[in-house]
C-alpha cells in the first residue's frame, strides 16, 4: 500500500493488522526494496542490513 502511494497511516495494514512501525521504517524499507530490485536480490538486502547493523554498533560503542 505504501509503495503504491498510500500516505494515510490509518489505511496502511498487512495480513496481521494495522501498521505498527514508525513512518521512518517505511522509508527505510522502501529504499531497501528498490535497491534489492523489488525483493528479488536477497543477498543485497543481507549486505545492506549488515552495514546498518555494523554502523549502529560503531555509533553505540563510540558513545561509550
HELIX and SHEET records of a PDB file:
HELIX    1   1 UNK A    9  UNK A   11  5                                   3    
HELIX    2   2 UNK A   23  UNK A   35  1                                  13    
HELIX    3   3 UNK A   42  UNK A   63  1                                  22    
SHEET    1   A 2 UNK A  13  UNK A  14  0                                        
SHEET    2   A 2 UNK A  17  UNK A  18 -1                                        
END                                                                             
